[in-house]
Amino acid sequence: MARPSPLAERVTVTMPSELVAGIDRIEANRSRFIAEAVRHELQRRQRLELLRSLEAPHPDSAATAALGLADWAEALPEGDSDLLDPSAGEPVHWRPESGWQHAGSPEIKP
């Protein structure tokens, strides 16, 4: 279970009484329950946003993908070349009509 941050702010939240009663049935500490629920919802929304981003990447990301990871890594400023190992991971290619595809899949044409 996540511990509350040492820096906390008091907020007032209005919610239907049946929700409050439901919280009270399963948790004695309303604040902790609500904090955990909000944290969970924030993580869920961040995952959804990441999935949306992967399905329709920003044009700058698509340009970087088209350039190729190895070429992008070589273009990094001096001293930043160790930020990325192009040989690690799994090769993928972006196709606007079908999204990210694993290299070697039938839809990929070199």
N, C-alpha and C positions, 0 to 999 in steps of 0.2 A: 504494500500500500504506500502511496506517495505521501511524504510528509509535507505539511503546509510550509510555505515559504516563511522565513523569519519576518519578512516585510509583508504585512497584510493590510488590506483596506476594508473598512466596513462599508457594505452596500445594503440598500433596501430593495427587496424584490417583492413584487406583488404577484401572487399566483393563486389559482383556484384552491379552495379549501380542501377539495378531495385529493389534490396532489400533496398538500401539506400533511393530511391524515395518512396518506400512503407512505410518505417519508417517515413519519413518526412511528408507523407500525414496524418498520424494519431497521431504523437507525435512530439512536438517541441523539446524535450530534448532527443536527440539520446542516450546519455550515460545512462540515466535512463532506456530507453526502452531496450537497449541491456543488461544492468545489470539484469533487471527483466526477460528477456528472458533466459539468461544464468542461473539465479537462478532457474527458472522453469525447465529447461532442466536437471540441476544437481539433483533436487529433483525427477524428473521422472526416471532418471537413477538409483538413489539410491533405489527407489521403485522396479524397475525391478531387481536389484541385490538382494534385499531382497527376492523377489519372487523366483528367481533362487536358492537362498540359502535354502529356505523352500522346494523347489521341490527336491533338492539334497543336504542335509545337509553335512557339513564337518564330516569326520569319528569320530572325537572327540565328536561332538554334538550327533551323533547317539549312541555312547557309553553312553553318559550321559542320553539320552532318555531311553535306554535299562535299565540302572540302576534304573531309576525311580526318580521322583522329590523329594519324601519324603526321600528316602535314600541319595540322593545327598545333600539335605538340612541338614540332620543329620551329614554328613561328613564334613560340613563347619568348619573352625577353630573356636575355642572358641571366643565368642563375635560377630560372624557373623551370628548367628542363626536367627536373626530378619530380615535378608535381604529378606527372602522369606516366604510366607505363602502358604504351599502346599494345604491347603483346599480352597484357593481362585481360581477363574478361572474355566475353564472347562477341564475335563480330556480328553486327546488325546493320541494316540499311533502312532508311526511311522511304516509304512510298506513299505519296499523298492519298492515293486511292485505297490503300490497305493498312497504313500505319507502319510501325516498326516490324521488320521481318528479319529472321535469323539468316545469316549468310549461308548459302548453300540450299536454302529452301527453294522449291520449284518456281516460286514467283520472282526470284532474284535472277537478274541477267547481268553478268559482269560488265 
